[in-house]
Amino acid sequence: MEDVLFECNFVSDDKLSKEIYVTLVLRRPMTILLAVLYAGLAVLCVCKMLWFLNRTGSIPSAVWFALAVAVLIPVYYFVAYRRVLKNRVVQMNELYGDRRPEVTVSVTENTLRYVDTTRVDAIELPLSAIKKVYETKNTLILYSHSKMVFSFNKACFTRGTPEELKRFLKEKGVR
């Protein structure tokens, strides 16, 4: 068995789930670009409405439709975001009851091991399966090629440091 280079022990809670979701979904370049485009479309629609009201006294239905799209699609994403977080809490309650899973994540020279000590589930995968590292204020998030997510609470490292882990993964070719 290989020596553990990095290890992190923490309780996976609702706050962690929210931080991961916000990072992986809401702070993505495409999500930000779409938010800017919808805001621009809404501003353009309001300008067109004012122009049409000034010129003709009425507003064409196409402008109303475009404004509705510009407003309702971001509202839909917000509602979906809230629903995903609520579903995560329901799933956690169903799996664990009132307690939250205790997690140990460890990294060796070639392997990542994720152990849920509450249910005694373990996942092992080669480091070559890790595609990207995201960093938030409190968490390092490792994202695999198959879209699995592994988190490290930065404050709970028992071996190594978050900075050393990031450097190590970069040396392994993870971006």
Backbone torsions as a table, in degrees:
resi	resn	phi	psi	omega
1	MET	NA	137.7	-177.9
2	GLU	-73.8	154.7	176.5
3	ASP	-72.2	139.3	177.0
4	VAL	-78.6	123.0	179.6
5	LEU	-92.3	-37.1	-178.1
6	PHE	-134.8	140.7	178.3
7	GLU	-148.7	144.2	-178.1
8	CYS	-141.7	128.6	178.3
9	ASN	-119.3	127.5	-179.2
10	PHE	-159.7	169.4	175.0
11	VAL	-100.6	125.3	179.9
12	SER	-82.5	112.4	-176.2
13	ASP	-119.3	-178.2	-177.6
14	ASP	-64.1	-35.8	179.3
15	LYS	-62.7	-42.0	177.8
16	LEU	-63.8	-43.6	178.7
17	SER	-58.7	-43.4	179.8
18	LYS	-64.2	-43.5	-179.1
19	GLU	-62.1	-41.3	178.9
20	ILE	-65.3	-47.1	-177.9
21	TYR	-62.7	-45.6	179.7
22	VAL	-59.0	-42.6	-178.3
23	THR	-67.8	-44.9	-174.0
24	LEU	-81.9	-21.3	-177.0
25	VAL	-114.4	-53.8	-171.2
26	LEU	-80.2	-26.8	-178.2
27	ARG	-98.6	18.1	177.6
28	ARG	-76.7	146.6	-179.4
29	PRO	-54.9	-40.7	-178.7
30	MET	-66.8	-38.9	178.7
31	THR	-64.5	-42.3	178.9
32	ILE	-65.7	-43.2	178.4
33	LEU	-60.4	-45.3	179.2
34	LEU	-63.4	-39.3	178.3
35	ALA	-61.9	-42.5	178.5
36	VAL	-65.6	-42.5	179.6
37	LEU	-64.0	-43.2	178.7
38	TYR	-65.7	-38.8	177.1
39	ALA	-64.2	-42.9	177.6
40	GLY	-62.3	-41.5	178.2
41	LEU	-63.6	-40.2	178.7
42	ALA	-63.8	-43.9	178.5
43	VAL	-63.3	-44.4	178.4
44	LEU	-60.4	-42.0	179.3
45	CYS	-63.3	-43.5	178.9
46	VAL	-62.4	-42.7	177.6
47	CYS	-61.3	-43.4	178.9
48	LYS	-64.3	-39.3	178.3
49	MET	-60.7	-46.6	179.0
50	LEU	-63.0	-40.2	179.3
51	TRP	-63.1	-48.5	-179.6
52	PHE	-64.5	-40.2	178.5
53	LEU	-62.7	-40.9	179.8
54	ASN	-67.1	-40.8	-175.7
55	ARG	-83.4	-45.9	-171.1
56	THR	-116.2	-15.7	-178.3
57	GLY	84.5	-1.7	178.2
58	SER	-139.9	166.0	-178.4
59	ILE	-118.9	125.3	179.5
60	PRO	-63.3	148.3	-177.9
61	SER	-63.7	-28.1	178.6
62	ALA	-63.2	-36.5	178.4
63	VAL	-69.8	-41.1	175.9
64	TRP	-59.9	-43.8	-179.7
65	PHE	-61.8	-46.2	179.9
66	ALA	-61.7	-40.1	178.1
67	LEU	-64.7	-42.0	178.5
68	ALA	-60.3	-43.6	178.0
69	VAL	-62.2	-45.6	-177.4
70	ALA	-63.4	-28.1	-179.1
71	VAL	-94.2	-42.8	-172.0
72	LEU	-74.6	-34.2	-179.6
73	ILE	-65.0	-47.4	175.3
74	PRO	-61.8	-34.9	176.8
75	VAL	-63.2	-42.5	177.6
76	TYR	-59.0	-45.5	179.5
77	TYR	-62.5	-38.7	178.5
78	PHE	-64.9	-44.4	179.1
79	VAL	-64.2	-42.6	178.5
80	ALA	-62.6	-41.2	177.5
81	TYR	-58.9	-46.8	179.2
82	ARG	-63.6	-38.9	180.0
83	ARG	-66.1	-41.6	178.7
84	VAL	-61.0	-45.1	179.3
85	LEU	-63.7	-41.7	178.6
86	LYS	-63.9	-42.4	178.5
87	ASN	-62.1	-37.3	178.5
88	ARG	-62.7	-42.6	177.8
89	VAL	-63.4	-43.5	178.9
90	VAL	-62.1	-43.5	178.4
91	GLN	-62.1	-44.6	179.5
92	MET	-62.1	-41.6	179.0
93	ASN	-65.0	-39.1	179.7
94	GLU	-66.5	-40.6	-178.5
95	LEU	-77.0	-39.6	-168.9
96	TYR	-119.8	-6.2	-176.0
97	GLY	69.4	-136.3	-177.8
98	ASP	-78.0	-21.1	-178.7
99	ARG	-87.8	163.6	177.8
100	ARG	-115.6	151.5	-174.8
101	PRO	-64.8	136.2	171.9
102	GLU	-90.2	128.2	-172.6
103	VAL	-120.5	138.9	169.9
104	THR	-123.1	121.5	177.3
105	VAL	-114.9	127.7	179.4
106	SER	-131.7	152.7	-179.8
107	VAL	-129.8	130.3	172.3
108	THR	-107.2	-169.5	-179.6
109	GLU	-59.6	-31.1	-174.4
110	ASN	-131.4	-2.5	-170.1
111	THR	-136.8	146.2	170.0
112	LEU	-110.3	134.0	178.6
113	ARG	-125.6	126.2	-178.4
114	TYR	-119.2	114.1	-176.8
115	VAL	-118.8	124.1	172.8
116	ASP	-92.9	100.9	-174.0
117	THR	-72.5	-15.6	178.6
118	THR	-71.8	-39.8	-178.9
119	ARG	-109.6	-3.8	-178.2
120	VAL	59.0	41.7	171.9
121	ASP	-95.6	141.6	177.9
122	ALA	-134.8	141.1	175.2
123	ILE	-124.1	131.1	174.2
124	GLU	-124.4	136.9	174.6
125	LEU	-149.5	154.8	179.0
126	PRO	-69.3	149.0	178.4
127	LEU	-61.6	-23.1	178.0
128	SER	-65.6	-15.9	177.5
129	ALA	-80.6	-12.6	-180.0
130	ILE	-81.2	126.5	-176.2
131	LYS	-94.6	-43.0	-171.2
132	LYS	-152.5	153.6	175.0
133	VAL	-116.6	127.1	173.6
134	TYR	-109.3	149.2	179.3
135	GLU	-128.5	133.6	173.2
136	THR	-118.5	-175.3	-179.8
137	LYS	-58.8	-40.6	-173.7
138	ASN	-113.0	-7.1	-167.5
139	THR	-140.1	145.2	163.3
140	LEU	-102.8	130.9	-178.0
141	ILE	-118.0	121.2	176.8
142	LEU	-100.8	130.1	-174.3
143	TYR	-118.0	123.4	-175.3
144	SER	-90.0	168.2	177.4
145	HIS	-61.1	-30.3	179.5
146	SER	-91.3	13.2	175.9
147	LYS	71.6	24.8	171.3
148	MET	-81.7	150.0	-176.9
149	VAL	-120.8	131.0	176.4
150	PHE	-127.1	128.1	-175.6
151	SER	-114.6	150.1	175.6
152	PHE	-125.7	116.5	173.7
153	ASN	-71.9	117.8	-174.5
154	LYS	-58.6	-31.5	-176.3
155	ALA	-80.1	-6.7	-170.6
156	CYS	-115.1	22.2	177.9
157	PHE	-70.0	129.8	175.6
158	THR	-104.9	-17.8	173.1
159	ARG	-137.7	131.3	-178.9
160	GLY	73.6	-177.4	179.1
161	THR	-129.1	161.9	177.0
162	PRO	-57.7	-40.5	-178.9
163	GLU	-64.8	-41.8	178.6
164	GLU	-64.9	-39.0	178.2
165	LEU	-64.4	-43.3	178.0
166	LYS	-59.9	-45.4	178.1
167	ARG	-61.4	-44.7	-179.8
168	PHE	-59.8	-46.4	-179.8
169	LEU	-66.4	-36.3	176.7
170	LYS	-63.0	-41.6	175.9
171	GLU	-62.2	-28.6	178.3
172	LYS	-83.0	-1.0	177.0
173	GLY	95.4	8.2	177.7
174	VAL	-83.4	133.2	-179.7
175	ARG	-95.4	NA	NA
